[in-house]
Amino acid sequence: MIDIKDRWALVTGSSRGIGMRVAKALAEKGCKLILHSRKLEGTRDVLEEIKSMGNEVYAVEAELDSPTEVSRLIEEVKEITNDHLDILYNNAAIMTTYQPIFEPTVEEYTKSFMVNTIVPAKLCDAFLPGMIERNWGRVVNVTSGIADQPQLMPYSCSKAALDRYVRDTVATLDGTNVLMNLMDPDWLRTDLGGSDAPNDPDSVLPGALVPVLLEKEKGSGTLYLAQDYAVKTA
Ligand SMILES: NC(=O)c1ccc[n+]([C@@H]2O[C@H](COP(=O)([O-])OP(=O)(O)OC[C@H]3O[C@@H](n4cnc5c(N)ncnc54)[C@H](OP(=O)(O)O)[C@@H]3O)[C@@H](O)[C@H]2O)c1
């Protein structure tokens, strides 16, 4: 396990659910944090909590469905970190409502791909070159094990496309200390997962941090299952 103290980390969607837990866990490891949600109010409490831990922490707001706001987010992160982001945790996502097969609209597909695929890819595009130049970086893209649920097609297709982005980009990182991997949290009782999910949101840790704490030799392109590391209670 590597030391990530004083590394700059951006966690998208860190106002609640998995992202909030990941942000706090990174703060406990000594990272300097940039929190993100649609509105600054969303991350106010977690910002205060992390600040009280003694970490340097900032919050940025951006509606990820808006190309203008995404560009602004990238610029703000570059400004805060002096263009030195070390850890990119692409967590924010939306899920369409459960609906009859063949009925999702173009808008639902478009928004799902924008927030769940294009934005994570554009954040990678923005920050991977600097990481490669400095020969240090950890990128985690949060995916989903969703399968055989055509009622959620825009969501599952957008996650499959994100997996593809990772699969086809990692060869570029071969031999570097910049690692990019995927993390599947399994089905959790968050706002997105809903109350029927079998897993407590806290069970995403410590597994969600495993792809951040990897030694260089572990490489890129692996799917990490957070529940493989969860502490099971009887
Ligand atoms: N929960 C599960 O069962 C499950 C299973 C598999 C994969 N995942 C994946 O895990 C990740 C986190 O999910 P979660 O369950 O923690 O979700 P969540 O509790 O619903 O939280 C979603 C986060 O993403 C942000 N977000 C959503 N839409 C956004 C938008 N249009 N623009 C900017 N930010 C936006 C939210 O910010 P605001 O507070 O501002 O809305 C919030 O911080 C996602 O990638 C999801 O696909 C979850």
The ligand as a MOL file (V3000), in Angstrom:
LIG
                    3D

  0  0  0     0  0            999 V3000
M  V30 BEGIN CTAB
M  V30 COUNTS 48 52 0 0 0
M  V30 BEGIN ATOM
M  V30 1 N -25.4640 2.6990 -5.3420 0
M  V30 2 C -25.3230 1.6280 -6.0820 0
M  V30 3 O -25.9750 0.5830 -5.8560 0
M  V30 4 C -24.3490 1.6140 -7.2160 0
M  V30 5 C -24.1300 0.4020 -7.9060 0
M  V30 6 C -23.2080 0.3710 -8.9490 0
M  V30 7 C -22.5280 1.5330 -9.2860 0
M  V30 8 N -22.7750 2.6980 -8.6140 0 CHG=1
M  V30 9 C -22.0360 3.8830 -9.0360 0
M  V30 10 O -21.4510 4.5160 -7.8980 0
M  V30 11 C -21.3320 5.9380 -8.1430 0
M  V30 12 C -21.9110 6.7250 -7.0110 0
M  V30 13 O -23.2570 6.3340 -6.8440 0
M  V30 14 P -24.0680 6.6360 -5.5050 0
M  V30 15 O -24.9390 5.4660 -5.2930 0
M  V30 16 O -23.1570 7.0980 -4.4310 0 CHG=-1
M  V30 17 O -24.9830 7.8580 -6.0090 0
M  V30 18 P -25.7510 9.0240 -5.1930 0
M  V30 19 O -25.8180 8.6960 -3.7440 0
M  V30 20 O -27.0110 9.2320 -5.9350 0
M  V30 21 O -24.7800 10.2910 -5.3670 0
M  V30 22 C -24.5720 10.7950 -6.6500 0
M  V30 23 C -23.5180 11.8920 -6.6010 0
M  V30 24 O -23.2910 12.3220 -7.9570 0
M  V30 25 C -23.6010 13.7030 -8.0770 0
M  V30 26 N -24.3160 13.9540 -9.3170 0
M  V30 27 C -25.4040 13.2810 -9.7820 0
M  V30 28 N -25.8380 13.8340 -10.9290 0
M  V30 29 C -25.0110 14.8660 -11.1950 0
M  V30 30 C -24.9440 15.8340 -12.2350 0
M  V30 31 N -25.8240 15.8340 -13.2380 0
M  V30 32 N -23.9870 16.7640 -12.1810 0
M  V30 33 C -23.1110 16.7890 -11.1480 0
M  V30 34 N -23.1200 15.9080 -10.1400 0
M  V30 35 C -24.0570 14.9620 -10.1520 0
M  V30 36 C -24.4990 14.0290 -6.8920 0
M  V30 37 O -24.3690 15.4290 -6.5760 0
M  V30 38 P -25.6190 16.2830 -5.9810 0
M  V30 39 O -25.6780 15.9700 -4.5080 0
M  V30 40 O -25.2690 17.6760 -6.2790 0
M  V30 41 O -26.8410 15.8000 -6.7010 0
M  V30 42 C -23.9470 13.1050 -5.8160 0
M  V30 43 O -22.8360 13.6740 -5.1910 0
M  V30 44 C -22.0140 6.1630 -9.5050 0
M  V30 45 O -21.0350 6.1690 -10.5120 0
M  V30 46 C -22.9090 4.9510 -9.6620 0
M  V30 47 O -23.2030 4.6660 -10.9920 0
M  V30 48 C -23.6630 2.7610 -7.5920 0
M  V30 END ATOM
M  V30 BEGIN BOND
M  V30 1 1 1 2
M  V30 2 2 2 3
M  V30 3 1 2 4
M  V30 4 1 4 5
M  V30 5 2 4 48
M  V30 6 2 5 6
M  V30 7 1 6 7
M  V30 8 2 7 8
M  V30 9 1 8 9
M  V30 10 1 8 48
M  V30 11 1 9 10
M  V30 12 1 9 46
M  V30 13 1 10 11
M  V30 14 1 11 12
M  V30 15 1 11 44
M  V30 16 1 12 13
M  V30 17 1 13 14
M  V30 18 2 14 15
M  V30 19 1 14 16
M  V30 20 1 14 17
M  V30 21 1 17 18
M  V30 22 2 18 19
M  V30 23 1 18 20
M  V30 24 1 18 21
M  V30 25 1 21 22
M  V30 26 1 22 23
M  V30 27 1 23 24
M  V30 28 1 23 42
M  V30 29 1 24 25
M  V30 30 1 25 26
M  V30 31 1 25 36
M  V30 32 1 26 27
M  V30 33 1 26 35
M  V30 34 2 27 28
M  V30 35 1 28 29
M  V30 36 1 29 30
M  V30 37 2 29 35
M  V30 38 1 30 31
M  V30 39 2 30 32
M  V30 40 1 32 33
M  V30 41 2 33 34
M  V30 42 1 34 35
M  V30 43 1 36 37
M  V30 44 1 36 42
M  V30 45 1 37 38
M  V30 46 2 38 39
M  V30 47 1 38 40
M  V30 48 1 38 41
M  V30 49 1 42 43
M  V30 50 1 44 45
M  V30 51 1 44 46
M  V30 52 1 46 47
M  V30 END BOND
M  V30 END CTAB
M  END
